[in-house]
Amino acid sequence: MREKPFLNRTEAGQLLAKKLTTYTNCSDVLVLALPRGGLPVAFEVARALKASLDICLVRKLGVPGHKELAMGAIATGGVMVLNEEVVQNLGISKEIINQVAAQEQQELERRDRLYRGNRPVPQVKDRTVLLIDDGIATGSTMRAAITTLRYQQPKSIVVAVPVAPPSTCNELKREVDQFVCLTMPPAFHAIGLWYEDFSQTTDEQVRNLLAQSTWKQLSPRRT
């Protein structure tokens, strides 16, 4: 018997796609992955739904000395979302937040150049966006992605992930049009604990998966 729900991100994406079949062959659907780990999951979803695939660039703001703990996140367009509970409990100053944000902004821009290349930014306005990651912990990164997408006026935002803690799921459900999560373990601890293989997704893998996507970034068909 398998000890963990998911073998790897590929399998998690295949299982997640089965919960999203209502969006199959819909011309206005756009699947957006949070790289890097969300890309292998989103790739399988986009392939199953025959939907366009692209990325939504977001960077977690890790607490200095404890980078896995998110004090917030930034996204393209100057969006910053803070985890006020973490910031207040640890007494993190605005100066420290700005220093970390500046460092992560450089990485955000590097990834945009590396991953997107000459690919145009996809049209989000009036589209149904499926926002996908390999899991959610505190929710800061996903909230930053949701915020930056809201500015672009999509028709609806659907967040779909393989695993997340119940408390985070309940909070995010109120912020999007639909929320899909395959497993919500009460004793969560970390995303990687729910995968048998949670090896790091590389920049090259992200580029290869985007290159393999045969679905063109088209505007929704007008009827």
VOBA-1610 file (N, C-alpha, C; in pm, whole numbers, padded with zeros to 5 digits, always signed):
BEGIN
Met+00085-00120+00000Met+00000+00000+00000Met+00088+00124+00000Arg+00052+00222-00082Arg+00127+00346-00089Arg+00108+00425+00041Glu+00218+00484+00088Glu+00213+00559+00213Glu+00165+00702+00195Lys+00184+00757+00075Lys+00148+00896+00052Lys+00050+00906-00065Pro-00034+01011-00067Pro-00138+01022-00169Pro-00088+01028-00313Phe+00031+01091-00334Phe+00078+01114-00470Phe+00217+01057-00492Leu+00233+00990-00605Leu+00363+00938-00642Leu+00459+01052-00675Asn+00412+01145-00758Asn+00491+01261-00798Asn+00397+01369-00851Arg+00453+01478-00899Arg+00370+01589-00947Arg+00291+01551-01073Thr+00349+01468-01156Thr+00279+01425-01278Thr+00151+01351-01243Glu+00161+01255-01153Glu+00041+01182-01112Glu-00060+01274-01044Ala-00010+01365-00962Ala-00100+01458-00894Ala-00178+01541-00996Gly-00112+01584-01103Gly-00179+01659-01208Gly-00284+01576-01280Gln-00254+01451-01305Gln-00351+01363-01371Gln-00475+01342-01285Leu-00454+01326-01155Leu-00567+01309-01063Leu-00647+01438-01049Leu-00578+01550-01047Leu-00646+01679-01036Leu-00731+01707-01159Ala-00680+01668-01275Ala-00754+01690-01401Ala-00889+01621-01399Lys-00898+01508-01332Lys-01025+01433-01325Lys-01132+01509-01248Lys-01090+01603-01165Lys-01184+01685-01089Lys-01222+01814-01164Leu-01162+01833-01281Leu-01183+01957-01356Leu-01238+01932-01496Thr-01297+01817-01517Thr-01342+01779-01652Thr-01449+01871-01709Thr-01517+01945-01623Thr-01620+02037-01672Thr-01560+02147-01760Tyr-01425+02166-01750Tyr-01359+02270-01828Tyr-01294+02216-01955Thr-01318+02091-01989Thr-01258+02031-02108Thr-01308+02097-02236Asn-01215+02129-02326Asn-01246+02184-02457Asn-01321+02318-02450Cys-01304+02392-02342Cys-01366+02525-02331Cys-01267+02629-02385Ser-01308+02704-02483Ser-01215+02794-02552Ser-01163+02907-02465Asp-01236+02942-02360Asp-01193+03055-02278Asp-01107+03013-02158Val-01080+02884-02142Val-01005+02835-02026Val-00855+02855-02047Leu-00790+02907-01944Leu-00646+02925-01944Leu-00591+02862-01816Val-00500+02767-01831Val-00436+02703-01716Val-00306+02779-01687Leu-00294+02830-01565Leu-00174+02902-01524Leu-00107+02829-01408Ala+00021+02801-01423Ala+00098+02731-01321Ala+00181+02829-01240Leu+00197+02799-01112Leu+00294+02871-01030Leu+00425+02793-01036Pro+00524+02848-01108Pro+00652+02776-01120Pro+00735+02793-00993Arg+00820+02694-00964Arg+00848+02589-01062Arg+00761+02465-01038Gly+00735+02431-00911Gly+00671+02305-00880Gly+00532+02287-00936Gly+00462+02397-00963Gly+00327+02385-01015Gly+00320+02347-01162Leu+00433+02365-01234Leu+00430+02341-01379Leu+00402+02196-01417Pro+00469+02096-01356Pro+00438+01958-01394Pro+00294+01919-01364Val+00237+01976-01258Val+00097+01949-01223Val+00006+02012-01328Ala+00030+02139-01356Ala-00054+02213-01451Ala-00043+02157-01593Phe+00074+02109-01629Phe+00094+02052-01763Phe-00003+01937-01786Glu-00017+01849-01687Glu-00108+01735-01701Glu-00253+01780-01706Val-00287+01883-01630Val-00423+01935-01632Val-00455+01995-01769Ala-00364+02078-01820Ala-00386+02142-01950Ala-00396+02039-02061Arg-00313+01935-02054Arg-00317+01830-02157Arg-00450+01757-02153Ala-00498+01723-02034Ala-00624+01649-02023Ala-00744+01733-02066Leu-00739+01864-02036Leu-00853+01951-02067Leu-00845+02011-02207Lys-00729+01988-02274Lys-00703+02049-02405Lys-00713+02201-02395Ala-00642+02255-02297Ala-00648+02398-02267Ala-00510+02462-02284Ser-00509+02593-02299Ser-00385+02669-02307Ser-00313+02664-02172Leu-00180+02663-02179Leu-00098+02656-02058Leu+00003+02770-02056Asp+00016+02833-01941Asp+00118+02937-01924Asp+00154+02944-01775Ile+00229+03046-01738Ile+00276+03058-01600Ile+00227+03188-01537Cys+00215+03183-01404Cys+00185+03302-01325Cys+00301+03317-01228Leu+00386+03414-01253Leu+00510+03428-01175Leu+00484+03494-01040Val+00519+03421-00936Val+00505+03467-00797Val+00628+03420-00721Arg+00673+03500-00625Arg+00786+03461-00542Arg+00750+03474-00395Lys+00775+03368-00320Lys+00753+03368-00176Lys+00857+03457-00110Leu+00816+03529-00007Leu+00909+03606+00076Leu+00937+03524+00201Gly+01052+03459+00204Gly+01086+03373+00316Gly+01142+03453+00433Val+01112+03407+00554Val+01167+03471+00673Val+01319+03449+00675Pro+01399+03554+00691Pro+01545+03536+00696Pro+01584+03433+00802Gly+01665+03336+00759Gly+01706+03229+00849Gly+01610+03113+00851His+01489+03134+00799His+01387+03028+00793His+01309+03046+00662Lys+01380+03028+00551Lys+01324+03064+00420Lys+01199+02985+00381Glu+01181+02866+00441Glu+01062+02788+00408Glu+00936+02848+00469Leu+00953+02932+00572Leu+00839+02999+00635Leu+00810+03127+00560Ala+00691+03139+00505Ala+00656+03255+00423Ala+00602+03369+00509Met+00664+03485+00494Met+00608+03604+00557Met+00525+03684+00457Gly+00523+03635+00333Gly+00445+03701+00229Gly+00488+03652+00092Ala+00447+03725-00011Ala+00483+03689-00148Ala+00467+03811-00236Ile+00539+03810-00349Ile+00525+03915-00449Ile+00490+03851-00582Ala+00428+03930-00670Ala+00392+03883-00803Ala+00419+03995-00902Thr+00414+03963-01029Thr+00436+04063-01133Thr+00333+04174-01119Gly+00373+04294-01160Gly+00283+04408-01149Gly+00294+04481-01017Gly+00399+04450-00939Gly+00419+04520-00813Gly+00330+04474-00699Val+00270+04357-00712Val+00180+04305-00609Val+00261+04246-00493Met+00226+04282-00370Met+00285+04222-00251Met+00174+04185-00154Val+00177+04062-00106Val+00082+04015-00006Val+00162+03969+00115Leu+00128+04018+00234Leu+00200+03982+00356Leu+00118+03889+00444Asn+00185+03796+00509Asn+00123+03712+00610Asn+00137+03787+00743Glu+00036+03865+00777Glu+00045+03955+00891Glu+00070+03881+01022Glu+00017+03760+01033Glu+00037+03683+01155Glu+00185+03650+01176Val+00250+03606+01069Val+00393+03574+01077Val+00474+03699+01103Val+00444+03806+01032Val+00519+03932+01046Val+00510+03986+01188Gln+00390+03984+01243Gln+00371+04040+01377Gln+00430+03949+01485Asn+00407+03819+01471Asn+00457+03726+01573Asn+00609+03725+01582Leu+00676+03744+01468Leu+00822+03741+01465Leu+00883+03881+01472Gly+00798+03984+01474Gly+00848+04122+01483Gly+00935+04161+01365Ile+00895+04121+01246Ile+00975+04150+01126Ile+00952+04295+01082Ser+01059+04368+01065Ser+01049+04510+01030Ser+01017+04530+00883Lys+00967+04649+00851Lys+00938+04684+00712Lys+01066+04684+00630Glu+01177+04724+00694Glu+01306+04727+00624Glu+01347+04586+00580Ile+01332+04490+00669Ile+01366+04351+00635Ile+01276+04300+00523Ile+01148+04330+00532Ile+01053+04288+00428Ile+01094+04344+00293Asn+01129+04473+00291Asn+01168+04537+00165Asn+01298+04479+00109Gln+01392+04445+00197Gln+01518+04385+00152Gln+01493+04250+00086Val+01412+04167+00151Val+01381+04035+00096Val+01302+04049-00034Ala+01208+04142-00036Ala+01127+04164-00156Ala+01212+04207-00274Ala+01314+04292-00249Ala+01402+04338-00357Ala+01482+04223-00414Gln+01528+04132-00327Gln+01603+04015-00374Gln+01513+03923-00458Glu+01391+03903-00409Glu+01301+03813-00481Glu+01250+03876-00611Gln+01244+04009-00615Gln+01205+04075-00738Gln+01306+04048-00849Gln+01432+04045-00814Gln+01536+04012-00912Gln+01517+03871-00965Glu+01485+03777-00877Glu+01462+03639-00919Glu+01336+03629-01004Leu+01234+03707-00969Leu+01110+03709-01047Leu+01139+03753-01190Glu+01217+03857-01204Glu+01250+03909-01337Glu+01339+03811-01414Arg+01431+03744-01343Arg+01516+03644-01408Arg+01432+03530-01464Arg+01339+03483-01384Arg+01255+03372-01430Arg+01164+03413-01544Asp+01117+03536-01541Asp+01032+03583-01650Asp+01108+03580-01781Arg+01233+03627-01779Arg+01315+03625-01901Arg+01345+03482-01944Leu+01379+03397-01846Leu+01420+03260-01876Leu+01304+03175-01925Tyr+01191+03183-01859Tyr+01078+03096-01891Tyr+00998+03144-02010Arg+00975+03276-02015Arg+00885+03327-02117Arg+00956+03349-02250Gly+01079+03401-02244Gly+01149+03427-02369Gly+01069+03522-02456Asn+01038+03478-02578Asn+00960+03560-02670Asn+00810+03530-02665Arg+00770+03443-02574Arg+00627+03411-02562Arg+00551+03534-02514Pro+00440+03569-02579Pro+00362+03684-02532Pro+00292+03651-02401Val+00268+03753-02322Val+00192+03734-02199Val+00048+03698-02238Pro-00010+03592-02181Pro-00143+03550-02222Pro-00251+03650-02181Gln-00356+03658-02260Gln-00470+03742-02226Gln-00550+03674-02117Val-00576+03746-02010Val-00652+03694-01897Val-00794+03750-01893Lys-00811+03872-01939Lys-00941+03940-01933Lys-01051+03854-01995Asp-01160+03836-01920Asp-01279+03763-01964Asp-01256+03613-01983Arg-01149+03561-01927Arg-01123+03418-01940Arg-01142+03348-01805Thr-01164+03217-01812Thr-01169+03134-01693Thr-01028+03084-01666Val-00970+03125-01554Val-00832+03091-01523Val-00828+02980-01419Leu-00759+02871-01452Leu-00734+02764-01357Leu-00593+02785-01302Leu-00583+02825-01179Leu-00456+02858-01115Leu-00408+02739-01034Ile-00291+02686-01071Ile-00249+02555-01019Ile-00108+02559-00960Asp-00095+02491-00844Asp+00036+02471-00783Asp+00043+02327-00735Asp+00161+02285-00687Asp+00173+02147-00639Asp+00123+02130-00497Gly+00082+02240-00436Gly+00025+02237-00302Gly+00027+02376-00243Ile-00043+02394-00131Ile-00047+02523-00064Ile-00018+02501+00084Ala+00066+02588+00140Ala+00095+02580+00283Ala+00025+02697+00354Thr+00091+02812+00364Thr+00029+02927+00430Thr-00070+03000+00341Gly-00052+02989+00210Gly-00141+03057+00117Gly-00092+03191+00068Ser+00022+03239+00119Ser+00071+03372+00079Ser+00101+03380-00070Thr+00168+03279-00122Thr+00204+03278-00264Thr+00080+03275-00351Met-00015+03190-00316Met-00138+03181-00394Met-00219+03310-00388Arg-00221+03376-00272Arg-00294+03502-00261Arg-00232+03610-00350Ala-00100+03612-00358Ala-00034+03708-00446Ala-00072+03682-00591Ala-00079+03556-00628Ala-00119+03520-00765Ala-00263+03562-00792Ile-00351+03535-00697Ile-00492+03572-00712Ile-00506+03723-00727Thr-00431+03797-00645Thr-00439+03944-00648Thr-00395+04000-00782Thr-00283+03951-00833Thr-00235+04003-00962Thr-00329+03966-01076Leu-00395+03850-01066Leu-00491+03810-01169Leu-00617+03895-01164Arg-00661+03930-01045Arg-00782+04011-01031Arg-00769+04144-01105Tyr-00649+04201-01104Tyr-00626+04327-01175Tyr-00651+04312-01326Gln-00639+04189-01375Gln-00652+04165-01520Gln-00793+04126-01561Gln-00884+04126-01466Gln-01028+04109-01491Gln-01064+03978-01563Pro-01028+03864-01505Pro-01074+03737-01563Pro-01223+03717-01539Lys-01283+03631-01616Lys-01424+03598-01594Lys-01441+03525-01461Ser-01350+03434-01431Ser-01352+03363-01304Ser-01213+03307-01275Ile-01186+03283-01147Ile-01060+03222-01104Ile-01091+03094-01029Val-01029+02986-01074Val-01043+02855-01010Val-00905+02816-00958Val-00891+02798-00828Val-00766+02749-00771Val-00778+02598-00755Ala-00679+02524-00808Ala-00683+02378-00801Ala-00546+02327-00759Val-00542+02252-00651Val-00415+02198-00599Val-00435+02056-00547Pro-00328+01978-00544Pro-00339+01842-00491Pro-00355+01837-00340Val-00288+01926-00266Val-00287+01915-00119Val-00273+02052-00054Ala-00343+02069+00059Ala-00335+02192+00137Ala-00400+02166+00272Pro-00362+02239+00376Pro-00425+02223+00507Pro-00568+02278+00506Pro-00656+02222+00585Pro-00797+02265+00586Pro-00815+02414+00614Ser-00737+02469+00707Ser-00753+02611+00742Ser-00724+02702+00623Thr-00618+02671+00549Thr-00584+02751+00431Thr-00689+02736+00323Cys-00739+02615+00305Cys-00845+02591+00206Cys-00968+02675+00237Asn-01009+02677+00363Asn-01128+02751+00403Asn-01111+02900+00379Glu-00991+02951+00401Glu-00965+03093+00379Glu-00966+03127+00230Leu-00901+03046+00149Leu-00890+03076+00006Leu-01022+03056-00068Lys-01106+02968-00020Lys-01235+02946-00085Lys-01315+03075-00097Arg-01296+03165-00001Arg-01371+03291+00000Arg-01314+03393-00099Glu-01196+03364-00152Glu-01128+03461-00238Glu-01137+03429-00387Val-01189+03313-00422Val-01195+03272-00562Val-01335+03219-00596Asp-01357+03196-00724Asp-01488+03149-00768Asp-01508+02999-00743Gln-01399+02924-00748Gln-01405+02781-00717Gln-01270+02737-00662Phe-01275+02646-00566Phe-01153+02595-00504Phe-01159+02444-00505Val-01056+02381-00562Val-01050+02235-00572Val-00922+02187-00505Cys-00935+02095-00409Cys-00818+02038-00343Cys-00844+01888-00322Leu-00749+01806-00365Leu-00770+01661-00359Leu-00762+01605-00219Thr-00671+01656-00139Thr-00658+01605-00002Thr-00624+01719+00092Met-00691+01720+00209Met-00674+01826+00308Met-00639+01765+00443Pro-00515+01723+00462Pro-00476+01656+00586Pro-00473+01753+00705Pro-00539+01720+00816Pro-00536+01808+00934Pro-00394+01828+00988Ala-00315+01721+00987Ala-00174+01731+01027Ala-00091+01750+00901Phe-00077+01874+00859Phe-00021+01903+00727Phe+00132+01909+00727His+00190+02001+00801His+00335+02021+00817His+00403+02077+00692Ala+00406+02003+00580Ala+00475+02052+00459Ala+00421+01980+00336Ile+00423+02050+00223Ile+00370+01993+00099Ile+00443+01866+00060Gly+00576+01868+00069Gly+00656+01755+00024Gly+00628+01624+00095Leu+00572+01631+00215Leu+00544+01509+00291Leu+00434+01425+00228Trp+00360+01484+00136Trp+00246+01414+00075Trp+00278+01361-00064Tyr+00405+01368-00101Tyr+00452+01312-00228Tyr+00562+01209-00199Glu+00558+01098-00272Glu+00669+01002-00262Glu+00794+01059-00328Asp+00777+01128-00440Asp+00888+01194-00509Asp+00855+01342-00516Phe+00928+01423-00439Phe+00907+01568-00438Phe+01038+01639-00473Ser+01113+01578-00564Ser+01239+01638-00606Ser+01213+01772-00674Gln+01309+01862-00661Gln+01291+01999-00710Gln+01274+02003-00861Thr+01177+02079-00906Thr+01159+02104-01049Thr+01263+02207-01092Thr+01335+02179-01199Thr+01442+02268-01244Thr+01391+02371-01345Asp+01472+02475-01365Asp+01439+02575-01468Asp+01426+02508-01605Glu+01515+02413-01633Glu+01512+02346-01762Glu+01384+02265-01781Gln+01338+02200-01675Gln+01213+02126-01684Gln+01096+02219-01711Val+01096+02334-01647Val+00989+02432-01672Val+00989+02473-01818Arg+01106+02506-01870Arg+01115+02548-02010Arg+01072+02437-02105Asn+01111+02315-02074Asn+01075+02202-02161Asn+00925+02177-02161Leu+00863+02185-02044Leu+00719+02161-02036Leu+00642+02270-02110Leu+00686+02394-02097Leu+00620+02501-02171Leu+00640+02483-02322Ala+00758+02438-02361Ala+00786+02416-02504Ala+00702+02301-02560Gln+00674+02201-02475Gln+00595+02086-02519Gln+00448+02119-02535Ser+00405+02227-02473Ser+00264+02265-02482Ser+00230+02302-02625Thr+00143+02230-02684Thr+00107+02253-02824Thr-00014+02344-02837Trp-00073+02381-02724Trp-00193+02465-02729Trp-00152+02610-02738Lys-00198+02679-02840Lys-00158+02816-02865Lys-00231+02910-02768Gln-00164+03022-02737Gln-00223+03122-02650Gln-00317+03210-02734Leu-00439+03167-02743Leu-00537+03239-02825Leu-00635+03317-02738Ser-00686+03425-02791Ser-00793+03495-02724Ser-00919+03410-02732Pro-01012+03423-02637Pro-01137+03348-02644Pro-01211+03378-02773Arg-01272+03275-02829Arg-01349+03295-02953Arg-01472+03381-02925Arg-01498+03472-03012Arg-01617+03557-03001Arg-01736+03489-03068Thr-01848+03493-03000Thr-01967+03429-03058Thr-02072+03533-03087
//
